[in-house]
Amino acid sequence: MPPDPASRHDRAASFEQGAAQYASTRPSYPDAAVDWLLPDGARTVLDLAAGTGKLTQRLVARGLDVVAVEPSEAMRAELARTTPGARALGGTAESIPLPDASVDAVLVAQAWHWFSPAAPPEIARVLRPGGRLGIVWNVRDSGTDWVARFTEIIHRGDALEPSYAEPVPGPRFTPPEHRTFAWADPIRPTTLRALAASRSYLLTLPTARREELLAEIDDLVATHPDLAGRPEVDLPYRAECWRADVLPGSA
Ligand SMILES: C[S@@+](CC[C@H](N)C(=O)[O-])C[C@H]1O[C@@H](n2cnc3c(N)ncnc32)[C@H](O)[C@@H]1O
């Protein structure tokens, strides 16, 4: 059966197809956001739904003891290749292959929306007392005309609600605190095609429809005055971050 772009399950599983593309095009996360997400004195950190290791690399660079849990074999293989300093394990947010009270922080980048309600209690289980759940999404800032047009094309016909929304980790955590960090990723305009193609919506579309949308991206890159002929442009993002601490005695 072909994947259904309106199915949350098929969309979550689609990353298996796009690992190399994902690694080469998706943005990383700003250091200021990672600083804010991590609790003071954190040593052992779980990057949950780590993908190809975009955030994992930032955590390893800080000298932390990093475990990366990711269900997709292809994404995990890419992570192991690019981020040998982390321990990469197969697993999901609903079944984390770690002992109780074993990490100081669980960070979730661009993935909380794929988790089921079984995830928060499982995250609480692996956190040490006083440990922190940190959640981040990079959201394109569509205040710029070409970014707004790019965003319209890649979401056209998408029946699933936007991924980014205030997370609700539930009764085992303190109410989440929110902060936004504005930043920009310098990219070659031609990268926009691969960035679009790495998204779960395009990965699950029938080939002909996907190619139509990608052709529109090519056209945007070739004709928009702020993109055409430019070697590099800044793609503006807001890193939308939430943090919540696990409550005592809730394991
Ligand atoms: C958009 S990618 C984000 C990857 C990485 N965190 C990053 O920031 O680049 C979403 C990831 O969530 C993973 N995922 C989907 N459902 C999951 C679940 N229930 N538990 C853990 N990971 C899941 C996918 O395999 C994919 O690697």
The ligand as a Tripos MOL2 file, in Angstrom:
@<TRIPOS>MOLECULE
LIG
   27    29     1     0     0
SMALL
NO_CHARGES

@<TRIPOS>ATOM
      1 C1         11.6150   15.6410   11.8790 C.3       1 LIG1
      2 S1         12.6150   14.3130   12.4760 S.3       1 LIG1
      3 C2         13.6090   15.1200   13.7460 C.3       1 LIG1
      4 C3         14.9370   14.4390   13.9300 C.3       1 LIG1
      5 C4         15.9390   15.1670   14.8180 C.3       1 LIG1
      6 N1         15.4840   15.2550   16.1920 N.3       1 LIG1
      7 C5         16.2530   16.5530   14.2990 C.2       1 LIG1
      8 O1         16.0490   17.5160   15.0050 O.co2     1 LIG1
      9 O2         16.7240   16.6490   13.1560 O.co2     1 LIG1
     10 C6         11.4660   13.3720   13.4290 C.3       1 LIG1
     11 C7         12.0660   12.0700   13.9560 C.3       1 LIG1
     12 O3         11.1550   11.4800   14.8670 O.3       1 LIG1
     13 C8         11.2570   10.0880   14.7350 C.3       1 LIG1
     14 N2         10.0460    9.4970   15.3410 N.ar      1 LIG1
     15 C9          8.8160    9.3840   14.8030 C.ar      1 LIG1
     16 N3          7.9780    8.8120   15.6850 N.ar      1 LIG1
     17 C10         8.6970    8.5670   16.8160 C.ar      1 LIG1
     18 C11         8.3980    7.9900   18.0990 C.ar      1 LIG1
     19 N4          7.1660    7.5680   18.4080 N.pl3     1 LIG1
     20 N5          9.3960    7.8710   19.0000 N.ar      1 LIG1
     21 C12        10.6450    8.3130   18.7220 C.ar      1 LIG1
     22 N6         10.9830    8.8620   17.5310 N.ar      1 LIG1
     23 C13        10.0260    8.9920   16.6020 C.ar      1 LIG1
     24 C14        11.4120    9.8830   13.2320 C.3       1 LIG1
     25 O4         11.9410    8.6170   12.9050 O.3       1 LIG1
     26 C15        12.3380   11.0450   12.8740 C.3       1 LIG1
     27 O5         13.6990   10.6730   12.9360 O.3       1 LIG1
@<TRIPOS>BOND
     1     1     2 1
     2     2     3 1
     3     2    10 1
     4     3     4 1
     5     4     5 1
     6     5     6 1
     7     5     7 1
     8     7     8 2
     9     7     9 1
    10    10    11 1
    11    11    12 1
    12    11    26 1
    13    12    13 1
    14    13    14 1
    15    13    24 1
    16    14    15 ar
    17    14    23 ar
    18    15    16 ar
    19    16    17 ar
    20    17    18 ar
    21    17    23 ar
    22    18    19 1
    23    18    20 ar
    24    20    21 ar
    25    21    22 ar
    26    22    23 ar
    27    24    25 1
    28    24    26 1
    29    26    27 1
@<TRIPOS>SUBSTRUCTURE
     1 LIG1         1 GROUP 0 **** ****
